[in-house]
Each structure stands twice: as structure tokens, then as C-alpha cells.
Amino acid sequence: MSADEGRVTRTATSSRIVSALEETERAAENEMHDEMARHDSAVARYLDALIEGKRAELHQAQREAVASAEANDVGPEARQASWQALQEEGETVGRVLGLLVQKQQQLKDQIERLLSKN
């Protein structure tokens, strides 16, 4: 085999190796995107459940406040203090709920971006 034929053979072999490496890299990137989408989807489902739990807590606190006020006919100062404490608890739960909803939307957006890349 001549030197030119040897160079052509080595070039063809190198080209096949580069193509195989590029294909492997693309497959790995696709697998990574799929895995990230699965993970983000699981996180989004978890956040959905957490949000529902916080909503249930808020509703329960509201029901307890009404029941407590009805059961304990206490003076206006005590009612006001109880109401204030329950409002603060409700606001805290509401803030946490808002943050969870915001994080959920961010994850949904990220999932859509990842899925659109595939």
C-alpha cells in the first residue's frame, strides 16, 4: 500500500471514529435531557401534593378559627388576639403556598424547555 493510500485509510478511519463519538455524545445528551425531564416531572408532582396539603392546612385553620370562636364565647380582646394569630398563620401558609406555586411553574417551564429540545 502506498503512503497516499495509507493516509486515505487513516483519514476514513478517523472520520468514522469522530462520527461514532458524535453520535454517542448526542445519545448521551438526549438521555440526560430525558432524565432531567423525568426528575423535574417528579418534583412537580411532589410540589402539587405539597400545595394541596398547604391548602388543606389553611382551610383547616380557618374552620378551627370559626369553631373556636363559636365554642368559646370569650371577650372581644381574646377573640381579636385569636383572630390575629390565625390570620398570621393563614398569611404564612399563603406565602408558602405562593412560593410553591411559583416553583411549580418554574419547573413546568423547565420541563417544557427540556422536552422541546428533544
C-alpha positions, 0 to 999 in steps of 0.5 A: 500500500502506498503512503497516499493510500495509507493516509486515505485509510487513516483519514476514513478511519478517523472520520468514522471514529469522530462520527461514532463519538458524535453520535454517542455524545448526542445519545448521551445528551438526549438521555440526560435531557430525558432524565432531567425531564423525568426528575423535574416531572417528579418534583412537580408532582411532589410540589402539587401534593405539597400545595394541596396539603398547604391548602388543606392546612389553611382551610383547616385553620380557618374552620378551627378559627370559626369553631373556636370562636363559636365554642368559646364565647370569650371577650372581644380582646381574646377573640381579636388576639385569636383572630390575629394569630390565625390570620398570621398563620393563614398569611404564612401558609399563603406565602408558602403556598405562593412560593410553591406555586411559583416553583411549580411553574418554574419547573413546568417551564423547565420541563417544557424547555427540556422536552422541546429540545428533544 
